[in-house]
Structures are given as structure tokens and as C-alpha cells.
Amino acid sequence: MPRMKIVSKRSMRQRPPSSSSEEEDPQTKRIDRCPVLIGKNVDLASFTFDAPSFNIDNLFIGMGWVPILTLNDKVYPSIVKDFYTKMTFSPGTGITCLLKNKRFKITQELIRSILHLEDGGIRLYTTKIILHIEEYNPVEACCRVTGKHFEAAVRLSTNQLTLPCRVLHNIITHIIVPRKGHLDEVNHYDVFLLDSILRGRKLDFSYIMIQHKNCVLSGARAKALPYDMILTKIYQHFDVSFRDSVTLFSKATDTINTLTIKRMKIFKEDGQWVAKSKGFDNESGPSTLSFEGEEIDVNEYEPPPRPRSQKPSSSTSGLTEDHFNLLNG
């Protein structure tokens, strides 16, 4: 009888993995851990009718961003994850992706065309540093968005913002530069965006979107995948198949309106919108209590994990979180 070779459990554990079970790319692992951040839209008519003093509609009309705010489309979470896994960023040329056997390039011109946005505007994106550019003073901006006096540009929180700016910041963090995490924090770029909206300083959203996408992937702290509904529009433009994909539809809570600001503890009293806290009375005056409810975004979707054998076709390279670029569009 031929001898049988006995293999110990220890030697089996030490055996190197076969090629069929290769370790996944780090980018794929990171994206698999990130939920898709379900986007929101804005009911501008609600603000026009019930909160005209906030001037939300006219401010975004001035920026040319109404098509972005009113976008309301289906979401395909698994395809969103595939896109972020397989996209490649190249400064100056945009984003390239191979998705469902279709290779396509996303440029600023394409985004403006799909979303019906005007050309032009300042092209600027950063996440950490204080901005110093022509016609923008960071100290004056801090004063403008808070209604208070500052000697230097400082990190702010939402409870320091004026009430209209609290609403604008909610829109910024859910639609313009969507993110997950501490939404009560107002970073230096948030202040720049708020100041630009208030002053009608035109910005190129297509540039912001591409840079924010790359920042999500290049940063080690990526927490969620943004721009789901805009990606749906891009898929439709390139005839990407949605067959066998999980489809999500927007809910009432995905719309930002005057009910949203009431959930933020901002109420109308004697014709004026005021922020209230528990135990508030007319004699104590309005409170500057930070938002409640809207800071924790529960509208996230985590599809089933990708099969381990699936590999991305490329990896992302390019900008870091500290990098920014300025061009006059």
C-alpha cells in the first residue's frame, strides 16, 4: 500500500495562498468599507413660500446651481461602488472609468452638459488650508457667515453660523461637497463656499465635483461615496446597463425644505425664524443651539460586499487632501 502523506494543520496555515485567492487591492478594500452616501435635493418652492427671508432660491439662481439642487433620480449603489473602484483620476483630463465593458471619460465639460450648468467660474478646491485669493478675505468671511467679529480666521461650528448660513451649510454638506461624519464642523472650504454663495462669487461646480471625488479616494479617511444621483445621469449618458442592479428611490426625508429646518430646531415665531433649545422662552431670546437630527445622516446604503475574485482595472492617483488648484474659468 502506498504511503499517505500527512499534512499538519500548521503547515496548511503556512502555505502561501494560491493565485485564485489573491489579496484585494487596497483601494478596493477601502471602497468596500465605504457606504454610498444617498444624495438629497432641495424644494426651493418651499423656501420661497415659507422662508423668503432666507433667500435660498435667489442665492442658488445666482450661482447657477439650481439644476444640482433639484436633481432627483434613482440610485444604483452597487454600480456607484464599481465606479469608484475602477475610476482613474488624471489632473487636467478628468476621470476615466471602465464600467460594464464601457470605457468612458468624465470631464468638466461633460458634467456641465449633463447637468445643464453654465461654463465659467473660479476653479478652486481644498479641504484643510485657509484660502488667500483675490477678492476673498477669510477673516471677513468668518464675520459675514456668523454675524460676529473675529480678529483671525478660525474653525467654526454650525451653532456659530447665522440661521440662513446654517441652512446653506446643510445643503453644502449634503449636495455640493457631500460627506459623512461631523456635519456640525465648518471647515475653511465650507466658509469659502458660504461666502461665495452669499456674495454671488461664481464657482465651477464641475471642477469641485471632480476634485471632491478624487479626494474621497486619495484620502485615507474616506468615509462615504458621494454624488450618487449625478453618477446615475452619467451612466444614462453612456448607456450603462442597470440590469440586475439594486435600485433605490428617494424618500421624503431626502428632500431639504422648511420641514428640515424645523427638525434643526429652527422655528418661525412672530414672522421670524429663530433657533430654539429646550426650555426656551420669549424673554431669554433665541438660542444658538447646534443642529439636532440633521447632523447624523442615516440615509446611507451599504450593498453586499463585492466577490473577492473581482479586481479593479486601475487605481487612483493624483491630488492629496492638502492640494488645491486655482484657475480662472
NORCORGI-V477631 format. One record per backbone hydrogen bond with DSSP energy under -1.0 kcal/mol. CO is the residue of the C=O (numbers start at 1). NH is the residue of the N-H. If there is no record, write none. Layout:
BEGIN
{{CO NH} {CO NH}}
END
This chain:
BEGIN
{{8 12} {9 13} {10 14} {18 21} {19 22} {25 29} {26 30} {27 31} {28 32} {29 33} {31 34} {35 225} {36 301} {41 256} {42 44} {43 47} {44 48} {45 49} {46 50} {47 51} {51 54} {55 59} {56 60} {57 61} {58 62} {59 63} {60 64} {60 65} {65 69} {66 70} {69 42} {75 248} {76 80} {77 81} {78 82} {79 83} {80 84} {81 85} {82 86} {83 87} {88 96} {90 93} {90 94} {94 90} {95 106} {96 88} {97 104} {99 102} {102 99} {104 97} {106 95} {107 111} {108 112} {109 113} {110 114} {111 115} {112 117} {121 329} {122 204} {123 327} {133 136} {137 141} {138 142} {139 143} {140 144} {141 145} {143 147} {145 162} {156 186} {157 160} {158 161} {162 166} {163 167} {164 168} {165 169} {166 170} {167 171} {168 172} {169 173} {171 175} {171 176} {172 177} {173 179} {181 183} {182 185} {184 158} {186 156} {187 191} {188 192} {189 193} {190 194} {191 195} {192 196} {193 197} {194 198} {195 199} {196 201} {202 122} {204 208} {205 209} {206 210} {207 211} {208 212} {209 213} {210 214} {211 215} {212 216} {213 217} {214 218} {215 219} {219 222} {225 37} {227 231} {228 232} {229 233} {230 234} {231 235} {232 236} {233 237} {234 238} {235 240} {242 245} {248 75} {251 254} {252 255} {254 41} {256 43} {257 261} {258 262} {259 263} {261 266} {262 265} {265 276} {267 274} {269 272} {272 269} {274 267} {275 287} {277 280} {298 300} {299 38} {301 36} {307 310} {320 323} {321 127} {327 123}}
END
